[in-house]
């Protein structure tokens, strides 16, 4: 099922915090941090244990959770005012 996740970090940041917004599958409710290394995004828990490793391609991140669940992440479309 889809779930929202808020990522912190300024432009060009390679690390930051994650705040899951609820309803996340697998162990994603435990997400607390992220690390970007090249095109690879790793989402970790409070102890920095990897919960998922994803690769950026085609405008979205795809990969698997540590438990083997396929994961796909993308930004929601942003509507301009009046749409």
C-alpha positions in Angstrom: 0.0 0.0 0.0 1.1 3.6 -0.5 2.4 5.6 2.4 3.8 9.1 2.8 7.3 9.8 4.0 8.7 13.3 4.7 12.5 13.6 4.0 14.6 16.5 5.5 17.8 17.8 4.0 18.7 20.8 1.9 19.6 20.9 -1.8 22.6 18.7 -2.4 22.3 17.0 1.0 23.5 13.3 1.1 22.0 12.5 4.5 18.9 13.5 6.4 16.0 12.4 8.5 12.8 10.5 7.5 9.4 10.9 9.1 6.9 8.2 8.0 3.3 9.6 7.9 1.6 6.3 8.7 0.2 3.3 6.9 3.7 2.2 5.7 4.2 -1.5 5.0 6.9 -3.8 6.2 9.1 -2.1 8.8 8.9 1.4 7.2 7.1 2.8 10.2 10.6 2.6 11.8 12.2 4.8 9.2 14.3 7.6 10.8 17.2 8.5 8.4 18.4 8.3 4.8 21.7 8.3 3.0 22.3 9.0 -0.7 25.4 7.5 -2.3 25.5 8.1 -6.0 22.2 6.9 -7.4 21.5 4.7 -4.3 19.2 5.7 -1.5 19.3 3.8 1.7 16.6 4.3 4.3 17.5 3.3 7.9 16.0 2.9 11.3 17.1 4.7 14.5 20.2 2.5 14.7 21.0 3.1 11.1 20.1 -0.5 10.1 19.1 -0.5 6.5 15.3 -0.9 6.0 15.5 -0.5 2.2 18.0 0.2 -0.6 16.7 1.9 -3.7 18.2 3.1 -7.0 17.1 6.2 -8.9 16.0 5.6 -12.5 13.3 7.0 -14.7 12.3 9.7 -12.3 11.7 7.4 -9.3 13.4 5.2 -6.8 13.0 1.4 -7.0 14.4 -1.4 -5.0 13.6 -3.8 -2.1 13.1 -3.6 1.6 15.5 -5.6 3.8 12.7 -8.2 4.0 12.5 -8.5 0.2 9.4 -6.4 -0.4 9.5 -4.5 -3.7 9.5 -0.7 -3.1 8.8 2.1 -5.5 9.1 5.8 -4.4 8.2 8.9 -6.3 7.0 12.4 -5.5 3.3 13.1 -5.8 2.3 15.4 -8.7 2.1 19.0 -7.5 -1.0 20.8 -8.8 -0.9 24.5 -9.5 -3.5 26.8 -7.9 -6.9 26.4 -9.5 -6.4 22.8 -10.6 
